[in-house]
Amino acid sequence: MKVVVTGGAGFIGSNLAEELSKKHQVIVLDDLSTGREINLKGLDVEFIKGSITDLSLVNRVFSGVDYVFHEAALPSVQRSVENPVATNEVNIGGTLNVLMAARDQGVKKIMFASSSSVYGDTPTLPKRESMTPAPMSPYAVTKLTGEHYFNVFSSLYGLKMTCLRYFNVFGPRQDPKSQYAAVIPNFITKILNHESPIIHGDGEQTRDFTFIRDVVHANILAMESSSEGIFNIACDRRVSLNVLADQIMEIIGERRELIYDAPRSGDVRDSLADYTLAKEHLNYEPGFTLLQGLEETIQWFRNQ
Ligand SMILES: NC(=O)c1ccc[n+]([C@@H]2O[C@H](COP(=O)([O-])OP(=O)(O)OC[C@H]3O[C@@H](n4cnc5c(N)ncnc54)[C@H](O)[C@@H]3O)[C@@H](O)[C@H]2O)c1
């Protein structure tokens, strides 16, 4: 099969491209705005540098392609709070281009990287796909809009699709350096550098952290499945940031005082998924506990 991973030089996209390249011909389309070419080092993939906001380029890249994994986006709730227009242009405008090209080039199925952020701060846990979304940030709005576009392209044009709502993904290659870095690579690199992790808020906010290899597996299951729809992809356990920091310090074997800073606007308080639908339709089950994922991730960061 010939497959395209948009955003394939990023954290999730490069892990996905690596796994796909073991069996398929893989093309990565990425403008390197948040991704890094080094993520593709040693991988058997074709790299095309360019933006999903360029429709004619996306059409050329998708020509003759069987499956598309649409991972390209400007991620981060915080970035979108600071610059909603940029997030909108890439995550909505770019996603529309990706759908147009997938439709016009006869792509067999397209998988979309959606996000748990679409649920917002509704009190009911765990989050189920039947719940009414309540986005709290421009980023979450763009992901929900992307899902709506996927549904519309499915019903209007018969484009086969699956939207995967990822819950806080972590693992090797996740960027610790960006000012919008996710919490796990941030904490790990701080502690490895003998510095204190900074927590926004009281640290009692909880997340359902999902190991990258489970997310990659879910995408491949979605490609191979005849099922379509919107599915939560998660680990199905939630931990607070305080407990998370404790576990990371335990594995690394170094204790640091935690520094508490002001909470960030747009962040949800608690997040936990019910992945029953993904289990029923895609045969998805998380294969890694938080601890197993953290051990592998910390080992990877130690080797860098
Ligand atoms: N990491 C998570 O916890 C998480 C959770 C939910 C959803 N997601 C979604 O998963 C996808 C991958 O996220 P990630 O964590 O790997 O982030 P990332 O920043 O590492 O990857 C995003 C990639 O998209 C590329 N990109 C950005 N704008 C582009 C454009 N205009 N044209 C082409 N490429 C472009 C970036 O250069 C980068 O390589 C994103 O769509 C993100 O919204 C991530």
The ligand as an SDF file (V2000), in Angstrom:
LIG
                    3D

 44 48  0  0  0  0  0  0  0  0999 V2000
    0.1610   14.7490   21.5110 N   0  0  0  0  0  0  0  0  0  0  0  0
   -1.0630   14.6280   22.0000 C   0  0  0  0  0  0  0  0  0  0  0  0
   -1.2510   14.3520   23.1900 O   0  0  0  0  0  0  0  0  0  0  0  0
   -2.2650   14.8020   21.1020 C   0  0  0  0  0  0  0  0  0  0  0  0
   -3.5320   14.6560   21.6690 C   0  0  0  0  0  0  0  0  0  0  0  0
   -4.6450   14.8190   20.8510 C   0  0  0  0  0  0  0  0  0  0  0  0
   -4.4860   15.0890   19.5060 C   0  0  0  0  0  0  0  0  0  0  0  0
   -3.2360   15.2580   18.9930 N   0  0  0  0  0  0  0  0  0  0  0  0
   -3.1130   15.5450   17.5520 C   0  0  0  0  0  0  0  0  0  0  0  0
   -2.2040   14.6210   16.9880 O   0  0  0  0  0  0  0  0  0  0  0  0
   -1.5120   15.2300   15.8930 C   0  0  0  0  0  0  0  0  0  0  0  0
   -0.0180   15.0890   16.0820 C   0  0  0  0  0  0  0  0  0  0  0  0
    0.3480   15.7790   17.2760 O   0  0  0  0  0  0  0  0  0  0  0  0
    1.8150   15.6980   17.8840 P   0  0  0  0  0  0  0  0  0  0  0  0
    1.6810   15.6530   19.3530 O   0  0  0  0  0  0  0  0  0  0  0  0
    2.6050   14.6620   17.1900 O   0  0  0  0  0  0  0  0  0  0  0  0
    2.3670   17.1520   17.5320 O   0  0  0  0  0  0  0  0  0  0  0  0
    3.6350   17.5910   16.6620 P   0  0  0  0  0  0  0  0  0  0  0  0
    3.7030   19.0650   16.7590 O   0  0  0  0  0  0  0  0  0  0  0  0
    4.8250   16.8090   17.0690 O   0  0  0  0  0  0  0  0  0  0  0  0
    3.2010   17.1310   15.2040 O   0  0  0  0  0  0  0  0  0  0  0  0
    2.4470   17.9350   14.3370 C   0  0  0  0  0  0  0  0  0  0  0  0
    3.1640   17.9230   12.9960 C   0  0  0  0  0  0  0  0  0  0  0  0
    2.3760   18.6480   12.0310 O   0  0  0  0  0  0  0  0  0  0  0  0
    3.2850   19.4390   11.2760 C   0  0  0  0  0  0  0  0  0  0  0  0
    2.5630   20.5760   10.7080 N   0  0  0  0  0  0  0  0  0  0  0  0
    2.0660   21.6610   11.3630 C   0  0  0  0  0  0  0  0  0  0  0  0
    1.5020   22.5110   10.4890 N   0  0  0  0  0  0  0  0  0  0  0  0
    1.6390   21.9430    9.2680 C   0  0  0  0  0  0  0  0  0  0  0  0
    1.2710   22.3550    7.9720 C   0  0  0  0  0  0  0  0  0  0  0  0
    0.6550   23.5220    7.7430 N   0  0  0  0  0  0  0  0  0  0  0  0
    1.5710   21.5330    6.9260 N   0  0  0  0  0  0  0  0  0  0  0  0
    2.2090   20.3540    7.1230 C   0  0  0  0  0  0  0  0  0  0  0  0
    2.5970   19.9320    8.3460 N   0  0  0  0  0  0  0  0  0  0  0  0
    2.3060   20.7190    9.3950 C   0  0  0  0  0  0  0  0  0  0  0  0
    4.3460   19.8730   12.2510 C   0  0  0  0  0  0  0  0  0  0  0  0
    5.5370   20.3340   11.6540 O   0  0  0  0  0  0  0  0  0  0  0  0
    4.5240   18.5890   13.0480 C   0  0  0  0  0  0  0  0  0  0  0  0
    5.5100   17.7560   12.4760 O   0  0  0  0  0  0  0  0  0  0  0  0
   -2.0000   16.6780   15.8500 C   0  0  0  0  0  0  0  0  0  0  0  0
   -3.0500   16.7560   14.9080 O   0  0  0  0  0  0  0  0  0  0  0  0
   -2.5330   16.9110   17.2410 C   0  0  0  0  0  0  0  0  0  0  0  0
   -3.5160   17.9130   17.2620 O   0  0  0  0  0  0  0  0  0  0  0  0
   -2.1230   15.1230   19.7580 C   0  0  0  0  0  0  0  0  0  0  0  0
  1  2  1  0
  2  3  2  0
  2  4  1  0
  4  5  1  0
  4 44  2  0
  5  6  2  0
  6  7  1  0
  7  8  2  0
  8  9  1  0
  8 44  1  0
  9 10  1  0
  9 42  1  0
 10 11  1  0
 11 12  1  0
 11 40  1  0
 12 13  1  0
 13 14  1  0
 14 15  2  0
 14 16  1  0
 14 17  1  0
 17 18  1  0
 18 19  2  0
 18 20  1  0
 18 21  1  0
 21 22  1  0
 22 23  1  0
 23 24  1  0
 23 38  1  0
 24 25  1  0
 25 26  1  0
 25 36  1  0
 26 27  1  0
 26 35  1  0
 27 28  2  0
 28 29  1  0
 29 30  1  0
 29 35  2  0
 30 31  1  0
 30 32  2  0
 32 33  1  0
 33 34  2  0
 34 35  1  0
 36 37  1  0
 36 38  1  0
 38 39  1  0
 40 41  1  0
 40 42  1  0
 42 43  1  0
M  CHG  2   8   1  16  -1
M  END
$$$$
